Amino acid sequence: MTKVSAPYLYRKRGIYYLQKCIPKDLVPHYGASLFQKSLRTKDRTQAVRISSNLVSALEREWQELRFSVPDGLAASDFLKSGVMQVPTLT
């Protein structure tokens, strides 16, 4: 059986945790630069499965935050304003 790469996992006192850096442009929204969550399991296989689902959900949420139209602003006004944020590849 091969070991699956899980770069966001770490173990503390036998329990697996997920730790992922929040993108710099979204830090003001969250008020923190690091996302940490206990996966509440001692089983690595289960931790990998849970963490992959969480990372996918985080990535979707971050994409929605980056590309959403601000509340109280019409989409047409937002497009005319020229305040488009284009994410950069890092």
N, C-alpha and C positions, 0 to 999 in steps of 0.2 A: 504494500500500500504506500503510495507516495504522499508526501506531506504537502498540503495545500498552502500556498503563500497567503498570509493574512497580515499585511503590514500595519494595520490599525489596532491589532490585538496586543494586549499585554496581560500578564498574570500578576496578581497581588494576593498573597495568602491563599493561593489555590483557586481563586475565583478569576474568571476572565473579564476584562474590561475592554471597551472600545474607546479609542482616543484618536481624534482627528482635528487638524487645524481648520479653523473657520477662515474662509477667504478674507483678505484684508478689506475689500470693499463692503463686506457684510458684517464686519466686527461692530460698527456702531448700532446696527439693528439688534444684535444679540447681546452686546455689552461685554463680550468675552472673546478671546482669541482662540480658545480651545474648547472642543466639545468632548465631554467624557461621560460615559454611562456604564454602569455595571450590567453585565449580561446575565448575571445570577446563575452561572453554571460553572461546573468544574470540568466538563467534558469539552475537549477542544473541537471535536467535530460539530457539536451543537453550537459552540461559540462562533465558529466560522460561518455556519448557516445564518445565525441570527445577525452577525455583524454585516454580512453581505447585504441582507435585506435593509438594515439600518443605513448603511452607506448609500445604497441606491435611493432610499427615501430622502436622505439629506441632500444628495446631488440634485434630485428633482425639486426639492424645496428651494435650494439656492438658485437654480435656474429660473424658477417662477419669480423669486424676489428680484432677480436681476432684470428680467424682461417684462415685468408687469407695469401697467399704467398706474400712476399714483392715484389714490382715492381723491375724489372731488375734482378730477380733471378729465375733461372729455378726451376721448382717444384722438380725435381730429386736432384738438388744441395741443395735445402732447406731441403729435407728429410734426406740427408746425413749429413748435418751440425749438427744435434742433437739439434738445438735451437728450440725445440718445447715448446710452452707455453701451459700448461694444466691449465685451470681455476680451482680454488679451490672453494668449496662450502662454503658459509659463512652464 
